[in-house]
Amino acid sequence: MVVIQVYNLVREKIELKDKLSAVMTEAGKLETENGALLGDIEYFGNPKNLAKEIKAKFNYKNPGEKLIIVVPEE
């Protein structure tokens, strides 16, 4: 009986170590992603950067501005 309980405890310990390792790996990935998102928030918090990105992605122009789209030759 005692041998079975010790075996179960050792097996549970190994499982918990594996789960901890997986959680630590995921936490590292999330910290990296969080840093990137905070950088984006800071960048887009500047109205000039936000306007620049909107113009680049959506071909937006302010009133009075002219928009030129250059298409590369094939």
Long-range contacts (C-beta under 8 A, 24 or more apart in sequence): none
